[in-house]
């Protein structure tokens, strides 16, 4: 009888230690759905969704506190991917996100720039270089095209230039986009 009690006590101790070690070693740091949502977002950290960044918007979506249609840089493509992931019905895009804009980067007309640094402070990804009372320039490869640098510029010397389509950023048209087929058919019919 004492042997059975000792064996059960030993087993309980071993399993308790094993469970304790497993809970520390295999602990989940965050909500996996938040990670999946954040992977779908464009990571521009622009704040156009009224959240301070993509992570905060992803957490809000996971907690069902925000709509899936509030990300202008992601556009309709991101909204549809979010609706598939979360099992929600697609919604029409909000406000300025309704019209699809071509991808663009900021361009500063350096001869007009007064060096006020307001655009540098507004840029969420630090894509603008410059110092006070010196001209500024944009690192094109870092610019996300969020347009947050436009409103604070007092001399309006920042333009958004569409990205040139080349082999590194060209994509096949979506199956539902018949504009390419129409233009070919129209040119062949005429």
Beta strands, then each sheet from edge to edge (+ up, - down):
strand 1: 104-108
strand 2: 128-129
strand 3: 137-138
strand 4: 158-162
sheet 1: 1+ 4-
sheet 2: 2+ 3-
end
